[in-house]
Amino acid sequence: MEQIFFNGNIITMDEACPYVEAVYIADGRIRKRGSSQEILALKKEKTVCTDLAGKTMLPGFIDGHSHFTGLANSLSQCDLSDAADFDEIIAKMKVFIEENQIPEGEWVAGSNYDHNFLKEKVHPDRHVLDRISENHPIVIVHASSHMGVANTNALRCQKLTAAQPDPEGGHYGREAGTGELSGYMEENAFISFQNQMPMISMDRLMNLMKKAQQIYASYGITTVQEGMVSKPLFQILQQAKKNEIFYLDLVEYLDLETCAELFEEQKKSWKGYENHVKIGGFKMFLDGSPQGRTAWMKEPYENAPDGYCGYPIKTDEKVYGLILTALQKGAQLLTHCNGDAAAEQLVTQFEKVHREYPEYPLNRPVMIHAQLVQEPELMRMKKLTMTPSFFVAHTWYWGDIHIENFGKERADRISPAGTAVRLGLPFTFHQDSPVLKPDELETVWCAVRRITKNGVKLSEAERISVYEALKAMTVNGALQYFEENEKGSVEEGKLADLIILDKNPLEVPVDEIKNIRVLETFKEGRSIYKRKNL
């Protein structure tokens, strides 16, 4: 199929040629770009021509980090993101059970509650969830995905009692006086709990994956990440790949602690896409959530008892060994770091491994979230070719909470993209979906404004231009995935992963950027999403 898009504002993200009027596409690739007159001269009898009528075209957005199957799963859960208090959580979950006719004994899940925005300002406990139902095992997942709460029935199903010790890098909430489990769990304690929950049926999950792809495509995303793949999830994704359900490119990152051998077994999958799926490398966690006060900090949280700084998930020795394993296998390593202490731990151990084993390529490691990373570590990261992938939408969604947790001075510097620009350090952006919807343009809006929901202005020094923000999700996104020769810009020979917007983000007032809409998304020249009611 041959196509021509003409008469538009095509932002190429190629600094040598920032704008063109038209592109010519054949066999899923961009073959020519130039003026409308020049490109229309290439028209043949069967060439499909699309008049952009002055609208804006960009390369498809590239997701810096998310959990694709997590977003798919969330579509089967009760959304608690707008619950104002415990009573609303209870009411919403009861309606969800009734509307979906969930039989007694079957698990029920809710997602995206946030204690920071509840009237009670604390997490609910098992007794609150018991008011929803004592006959269903119930779990609700915090908006950060780092913590959650189970009812008494759910704890009983997993045989969790007061005798259960806290795991390394995790914590069970306990009731004062008795030591009984409260139902609250965080970090490795909650991960272990989730891993033992029953999966939904394969057929239903496949359908949810199809819906999840449409959500990503509706925001202009053409390459998406599966940011933490366990062995059971790997098998599910293998089945989805076999069923050829993917039309977005999906990059998997295997759990380094449990799936190291899969990387060796699946060499074909990490050398290139197969049915739009490939293995990108490994993933590990070093700390928790800043809004949940589990991120590992160098200095104590505000108003913290006994100088509480959060906590590490792994020892230095463990981190060193895992980094070495990844590099020995020739794999890229993504590492979750929110707090400045966690960021320093990662950089220090990477430097140590590289110093002692210089023969192993670094493979462009990525620091995921990098919320409170400091400038000295960013400078060290540049020497390691380590990319920060900033969760910059925190400035809007949780900026006020960060001020409460860290004080204004530290909160000012969350997601320090401005510093990265000044250092010449490439970075990407992400929404950590399903934590937030995968709205890339809203993320641009957050990055260039850096204003909290309460109207507090965070450091202007960390604001960046709209163009730099767009680079984070196009050119730099391709670089993060070693796909700079295939994606990220409108250049001849690259894949025709393209999106059409109703307005030009480089020309509208900054406050209007989040209202720009994706009109159509193309993957390798094929339309995979078209906005209704244009």
Secondary structure, DSSP 8 states (H G I E B T S, - for coil): -EEEEESSEEE---TTS-EESEEEEETTEEEEEE-HHHHHTT--TT-EEEE-TT-EEEE-EE-SS-BHHHHHHHTTSEE-TT--SHHHHHHHHHHHHHHTT--TTS-EEEEEE-GGGSTT-S---HHHHHTT-SSS-EEEEETTSSEEEE-HHHHHHTT--TT----TTEEEEE-TTT--EEEEEEEHHHHHHHHTS----HHHHHHHHHHHHHHHHHTTEEEEEEEEE-HHHHHHHHHHHHTT---SEEEEEEETTT-HHHHHHTHHHHHS-BTTEEEEEEEEE----TTTT-S--SS--TT-GGG-----SS-HHHHHHHHHHHHHTT-EEEEEE-SHHHHHHHHHHHHHHHHH-TTS-----EEEE-TT--HHHHHHHHHTT-EEEE-TTHHHHTHHHHHHHHHHHHHHTSS-HHHHHHHT---EE--TTTTS---HHHHHHHHHH-B-TT--B--GGG---HHHHHHHTTHHHHHHTT-TTTSSS--TTSB--EEEESS-TTTS-GGGGGG--EEEEEETTEEEEE-S--
